[in-house]
């Protein structure tokens, strides 16, 4: 994660984007939420097909946010960019919050998302400003669902392949678009088994690394079945205590061109990453 993770071992500890953004995380509840307002209607099966619809759509712009509680303070990491679903690649500009101690704001991090790896620039902590850090997504115990401070938009949709207990909440307006709101839970392991090969490795890693396999979600689909917004509530263990992380992905401007170029090998930092 962009913030310090004591509970995810190995590779996750080596890829902290900024050490000390959160010194210790406090747990907070993250249940499915009340379903009393759910009613008949909609198409719950469309939730499980959300990734397929995005792949057919081609591309979109994206905004992301990741919230967690730390030391009694709720911190939010925000990202904005675009995603090419056909190439399964995206680019986000991720903005970190100030340190809890009140230190100055961190420089935004540029993240390149790809099926096999996460690339980060302006990583800080001993990485030269002109170098990129490359992390194999399948080596991360969370499958990069939260490590980069933003959930890969296509992976967020792939996670819905394991959706169950899906309830149709109703229709509402979302940024001027009429959407159908669904609520339910998904199983990370179940999603990994149902996912295409390109997403299976990262999701299988996440199924092993999180404190709970069950992930509550809220998904919002437009009349074409396109995923406009999804919010997942993850749980991991930090120093023996469960910590809730809420990750939200907002998709818009479908079809907008997205040009992404992965850095050459000479621009990849090969030194030791400080945590």
N, C-alpha and C positions, 0 to 999 in steps of 0.2 A: 504494500500500500504506500501511497505517498506519505502517509503518517507512519509512525513507528508501530511495528507489529511484533510483539514478543511471542504471540501464540503461534504464528506460522513460522516453521523452522526453515533451516537450509537456505535454499536460493532466495526465498522471500526476504530473509534478513539481509541479503547482500544487495538488494535493489531499492533500498529506501531512497526516495527522490529527495527528501529533505529531512535530515535527522533533527529531532527535537520539535517538530511541528506539534506533536502530541507526546508528552513524556509518559503518560499513563492514561489508559482509556477506562471510563466508567461504564458499566452496563446500563442498558435501558430496555424497557419492554418493547416487543415488536411483534405482536400477534396478528392474526388475520384481520381482526377488527370486526365490528358488529355487522352481521349480514341480515339483520331484520328488515332492511329496506330493499333487499333483493326481491325481484319479482320475475315472473315468466316473461319470455321474449328474448330477442337476440339470438345469436348462434354461438354457444360456448365452444363448439368445435373450431370456429374461426381463430380462436386464441392459439390453438396448437399449430395452426397453419400460418401463423404470422411471419415466420422466417421465410417460408416459401414465397409468400406474396412480396416481401422485400427483395428477395433475389430476382424476382421477375420485374420489379419496378426499376431496378438499375442503380439509383443513387438518391441521396438526399442530403440536406444540411442537418446538423445535429447540435443539440445543447445537452449537457449532462450536469448533474450535481450529485455529490456524495456527502451525506451527513452522518456524523457520529458524535457521541457525547464523550468529553474528556475533561476530567477534573471539575465536573459540575458545569462545564461550558459546552454548548453545542457548536461544533465547527462544520463549515461547509466548504467543500472543494468544488469549483465550477469549471466546466470545460465548454468549448464551442469550436465547431469546425464542420467537416463534411465527411461523407462515407460513400464508398463505391461498393455496393453489395455484390455486384458481379465479380469484382476482383477480390472481394472480402478484405478491403483495405480502407483505412480512414486516417484522418489527421485532426488532432484536437489541440487547442491552446488551453492549457490547464492552469488555472489561477489558484494558488494556495492561500489559506488565511494567514493572518499574523500568528506568531507564536503566542501561546497562552501567557507568557511572561511579558508580552507587549513589544517584542522585537519588531524591527521594521519588516515590511512586507517582502515576501520572496519574489524573485523574478519568475515570470510565467514560464512554464515548461511546455515545450513542443513535443507532442507524442505522435508517433506513427504507429498505427495498428495494422497488423498483418496476421494471416492465419497461424504462422509459426512463431512470431516474435513480437515483442513490444520494444520500440525504439524511443529513447528520451533524450532531448537536448536541453541545455541549461539545467542539467541534473544537479549541479553543485557538489558539495562535499568532496572536493579533490578532483573532480572531472573538469578538464579544460573546457573553456566556453565554446570552442569550435568543434568539440567532439560529441559523439552520440554514445549512449549506453544501449546495448542490445541485450534483451533478456528472452530466453526461450520460454514461451508461455506454458508449455507442458511441464517445465521444471518447477513452476510455482505451485505451491500447495493449494492456492486458491484458484488456479487456472486463469489468473489475471482477471477475475471478476471484480476485485477491489484493489489489487496491487498498484495499478497506475493512477488511482484516484478517480477513475472513470471506468464504467463497464463498457466494453466493446459493444456498440449498438447491435451488431448482428448476433453476437453471443448472447446479448440480453434477450433477443427474440428466440434464439435457439433454445434458451433455457425454458421457454414456454412450451416446448414440445412435451415436457413432463407434467403439464398442467392437469390438475384434478380438482374435484369439488368446486368446479367453476360455477359461479353465480352471476347472472345478469343483473346489474344494479339499475341500469336505465340509460337514457340518452341525456347528453348535455353538450354545451358549447365549449370548445377548447380552442382558444386563439382564433375564434371566428369560424371554426369548422365543427359541424355536427358529428359527434362520436358516440359510440356505444361503450359503456363502462362495464368491465367485467372484473370480478374479484375472486380469488381462489388461492391455492397453494400449488407449488410445483416441487418435484423431487429432482435434485441435481443428478443423482445417479440414474434416475429414470430418463431424464432428458439426455444424458450422455448416451444411453443405449439407443434412443430414438434419433439422435442427431446424425447428420452426414459425417463421413470420415474426417473432413477438415475441422470440425468442431468437437469431435469425440474425445480427443486427447486432453484438451484443456478442461472440458467439463468432467471427465473422469478424474483428473487431478483434483479439481474442486470438490468432487464428491468425497474424496479422501481427506481433504484438508479442513473443511468447515466443521464447526461444532455441531451443527444440525444440517441434515440433508434436506429437510423441508423448508421451503422458502415462500413466505406469503407474498402475493403480488397484487397489483392493480394495473389492468391493461385497458387502453383506450384505442378502439379501432374505428376508422372512418367507414363510409358506406361502401368503399371499394375493398375493405378488409385490410387496409394498410395500418400498421401499428404507428399511431401518432405519439403515444406516450406510454411508458411502462415504469412502474416503481417496484423494485424488489427490496425485501427486508432480510438482509443476511445476518448471520450470527457466527462469530468466531470466538475463540478463547484467548484472553489476554491476561497473563499472569494468573491463570487459574480461574478467571472470572469471565462469564459470557459478555460479549460486547455486541450491541446491535449497530448495524451499518445500513442506512437506507440509500439505495442508489436509484436515481431517476434519469431516464433518457427520453428526450423530446425530439421527434423527427418532423421535418417540414421541408418545403420547397423540393418535392420529389422531382427527380429528373435533372436537377441542377448539376452542371459539370463539376467533377471532383478530380483534380490532378494530383497524384501522389507519387513521389520518387523516393525510393529507399536510398539511404546513404551508402556510398561505396565503402568497401572494407577498410580503406585507409583512414576513413573518418570515424571508425568505431574505436572507442576507448578500450584499451587492453590492460590497463593498470588495475590496481586494487581500489575497490569502491568503499569509501568510508561510510559508516552508519551512524 
